[in-house]
Amino acid sequence: MKTLAHRNIPITIIGGGIHGTSIALRLLREMPTAKRHLAILDRHPKPLTQWRCKTERQGMTFLRSPAVHHITPDALGIVEYAERHNRTSELAPPYAQPSTQLFWDFCKDTLSSVGAGFPCSPGSQIHPIKHGIYHQFEVAKLRWDKGAGKFPFRLISTDNQGFRSRCVILAIGADDCAYVPPEFTQWQRQFPERVIHASEFSVLKEFETSPAKIVVVGGGLTAGTLAKSLSEDGHDVALIARKPLKTEQFDFPPVWLGPKALAEFTSETNFQQRYEIIQQNRGEGSITPDIMEALVDAPNIKRYPETCIRNILTAKECPSAQRLQIETTRDTITDVSRVILATGYQFNLHRYGFLRELITQHQIPLVRGLPRLDDDLQLHPIQNLFGTGTIAQLQIGPAAGNIAGASLAYERLREKLHSQL
Ligand SMILES: Cc1cc2nc3c(=O)[nH]c(=O)nc-3n(C[C@H](O)[C@H](O)[C@H](O)COP(=O)(O)OP(=O)(O)OC[C@H]3O[C@@H](n4cnc5c(N)ncnc54)[C@H](O)[C@@H]3O)c2cc1C
């Protein structure tokens, strides 16, 4: 791959996940020549690695969102792909939610056709090495030298490579912001191998040689999916949620994809209020009907809604085996092998080390850790630094971090991106 060192790149996207690739594909569709002016950077060697790992680690077999939401602007892209490959059985009713494998294969196929870093399929005309826009490059520092010519951004990698860019889009997801509720931090310190956040846990890893008792904390889809996957592997699962377990197909009301709700949202001038609206609409998480049915049917899952954990101790009966005893507001669960915190993510720009200096130096205003982007998704006061994904919540609303949020973000970014080329 052509190295980035010492080059001047008009548009750089940091993050090769769902959002980074979606923005790039939309831009390339409208301006194919952008291929020569665009770089996607990610710490992983291949695009969408994070997405793939997250879904595999939980054992998630179907997406929550309908087939129309994916990485290209063609609403029927996945459906047509499924038809072409005789895989329509992987579109689940009622909204044609694709299987994670179908979604992945479709993305892989789409990205190799534009040479974005996947190995080419046989017969492809595009050579990924010559045309690759995707670069494995972990950004260690982002600098903005205001007034320093046409390429004011300087990006430096963890292995000290550097290049300049005219415009930068942050598509960094929220994975660096795993949320551990405060009461769990002491227990996590006490039992670092046993009390872990869901982002560090994988159902694929051989973590117990025989069936064990696992506590999953959380009321969202991650908690539900993990409980289901673990029970299918023969473990006994206690699913503990602070609130009643809620069943919903989607993780936010679909009106948030339409212009009316979004216009009302952006007419709210108080950004703190916007934050509250997002919290109200995304709530504390919910579980899809199919997963909830599996949880109810599984004989080895016990649900503890409206329950809090009061204490976590070493189990008295077998301290050497490091089993835990969990005291809850309902009862005590003994002989627990692990506590998995499916307690989500809480975005905070400060958690991204490569941005720390920039935030301080230019006093980027934050509301509850989220930047107050302007209407074009620009990180005021830095010109031509944009955000998409969870980072853009205060402009895009509750759908910002979802797949559909990328298409809403692109509508806001389009004009500015076109003007860079
Ligand atoms: C298990 C799971 C299932 C989901 N299912 C759905 C669903 O069905 N439908 C839906 O709409 N949404 C779903 N979501 C929500 C959302 O769509 C995903 O979280 C999605 O991955 C977000 O995309 P993203 O590009 O913003 O973030 P990510 O996929 O996390 O990508 C961000 C990328 O930025 C890179 N990065 C960060 N910092 C740096 C740096 N300094 N240098 C280089 N690279 C960096 C990371 O390596 C990563 O690859 C799901 C989320 C999870 C966790």
The ligand as a Tripos MOL2 file, in Angstrom:
@<TRIPOS>MOLECULE
LIG
   53    58     1     0     0
SMALL
NO_CHARGES

@<TRIPOS>ATOM
      1 C1        -23.1780   -5.6800   19.1360 C.3       1 LIG1
      2 C2        -23.7500   -4.4550   18.4690 C.ar      1 LIG1
      3 C3        -24.7750   -4.6060   17.5500 C.ar      1 LIG1
      4 C4        -25.2940   -3.4870   16.8970 C.ar      1 LIG1
      5 N1        -26.3200   -3.6750   16.0170 N.ar      1 LIG1
      6 C5        -26.8260   -2.6190   15.3780 C.ar      1 LIG1
      7 C6        -27.8860   -2.7870   14.4350 C.ar      1 LIG1
      8 O1        -28.3860   -3.8860   14.1920 O.2       1 LIG1
      9 N2        -28.3390   -1.6870   13.7900 N.ar      1 LIG1
     10 C7        -27.8310   -0.4390   14.0200 C.ar      1 LIG1
     11 O2        -28.2790    0.5160   13.3820 O.2       1 LIG1
     12 N3        -26.8550   -0.2410   14.9170 N.ar      1 LIG1
     13 C8        -26.3480   -1.2970   15.6030 C.ar      1 LIG1
     14 N4        -25.3510   -1.1010   16.5200 N.ar      1 LIG1
     15 C9        -24.9040    0.2810   16.8130 C.3       1 LIG1
     16 C10       -23.8730    0.8330   15.7720 C.3       1 LIG1
     17 O3        -24.3640    0.7180   14.4690 O.3       1 LIG1
     18 C11       -22.5290    0.1370   15.8450 C.3       1 LIG1
     19 O4        -21.9970    0.3320   17.1280 O.3       1 LIG1
     20 C12       -21.5350    0.6510   14.7960 C.3       1 LIG1
     21 O5        -20.4050   -0.1830   14.8480 O.3       1 LIG1
     22 C13       -21.1260    2.0940   14.9820 C.3       1 LIG1
     23 O6        -20.2620    2.4240   13.9210 O.3       1 LIG1
     24 P1        -19.0810    3.4730   14.0690 P.3       1 LIG1
     25 O7        -18.3900    3.5320   12.7540 O.co2     1 LIG1
     26 O8        -19.6050    4.7400   14.6270 O.co2     1 LIG1
     27 O9        -18.1340    2.8660   15.1960 O.3       1 LIG1
     28 P2        -17.1210    1.5870   15.1520 P.3       1 LIG1
     29 O10       -17.7100    0.4680   14.3820 O.co2     1 LIG1
     30 O11       -16.7790    1.3590   16.5730 O.co2     1 LIG1
     31 O12       -15.8730    2.1650   14.3500 O.3       1 LIG1
     32 C14       -15.0190    3.1530   14.8790 C.3       1 LIG1
     33 C15       -13.6360    2.8750   14.3640 C.3       1 LIG1
     34 O13       -12.7820    3.9380   14.7310 O.3       1 LIG1
     35 C16       -11.4950    3.3860   14.9560 C.3       1 LIG1
     36 N5        -10.6960    4.3080   15.7610 N.ar      1 LIG1
     37 C17       -11.0350    4.9120   16.9360 C.ar      1 LIG1
     38 N6        -10.0040    5.6650   17.3650 N.ar      1 LIG1
     39 C18        -9.0100    5.5500   16.4510 C.ar      1 LIG1
     40 C19        -7.6950    6.0940   16.3360 C.ar      1 LIG1
     41 N7         -7.1630    6.8950   17.2690 N.pl3     1 LIG1
     42 N8         -6.9590    5.7690   15.2490 N.ar      1 LIG1
     43 C20        -7.4560    4.9440   14.3020 C.ar      1 LIG1
     44 N9         -8.6760    4.4060   14.3660 N.ar      1 LIG1
     45 C21        -9.4360    4.6920   15.4260 C.ar      1 LIG1
     46 C22       -11.7830    2.0650   15.6550 C.3       1 LIG1
     47 O14       -10.7010    1.1770   15.4890 O.3       1 LIG1
     48 C23       -13.0450    1.5910   14.9370 C.3       1 LIG1
     49 O15       -12.7710    0.6880   13.9080 O.3       1 LIG1
     50 C24       -24.8040   -2.1950   17.1860 C.ar      1 LIG1
     51 C25       -23.7840   -2.0560   18.1280 C.ar      1 LIG1
     52 C26       -23.2640   -3.1640   18.7720 C.ar      1 LIG1
     53 C27       -22.1980   -2.9760   19.8290 C.3       1 LIG1
@<TRIPOS>BOND
     1     1     2 1
     2     2     3 ar
     3     2    52 ar
     4     3     4 ar
     5     4     5 ar
     6     4    50 ar
     7     5     6 ar
     8     6     7 ar
     9     6    13 1
    10     7     8 2
    11     7     9 ar
    12     9    10 ar
    13    10    11 2
    14    10    12 ar
    15    12    13 ar
    16    13    14 ar
    17    14    15 1
    18    14    50 ar
    19    15    16 1
    20    16    17 1
    21    16    18 1
    22    18    19 1
    23    18    20 1
    24    20    21 1
    25    20    22 1
    26    22    23 1
    27    23    24 1
    28    24    25 2
    29    24    26 1
    30    24    27 1
    31    27    28 1
    32    28    29 2
    33    28    30 1
    34    28    31 1
    35    31    32 1
    36    32    33 1
    37    33    34 1
    38    33    48 1
    39    34    35 1
    40    35    36 1
    41    35    46 1
    42    36    37 ar
    43    36    45 ar
    44    37    38 ar
    45    38    39 ar
    46    39    40 ar
    47    39    45 ar
    48    40    41 1
    49    40    42 ar
    50    42    43 ar
    51    43    44 ar
    52    44    45 ar
    53    46    47 1
    54    46    48 1
    55    48    49 1
    56    50    51 ar
    57    51    52 ar
    58    52    53 1
@<TRIPOS>SUBSTRUCTURE
     1 LIG1         1 GROUP 0 **** ****
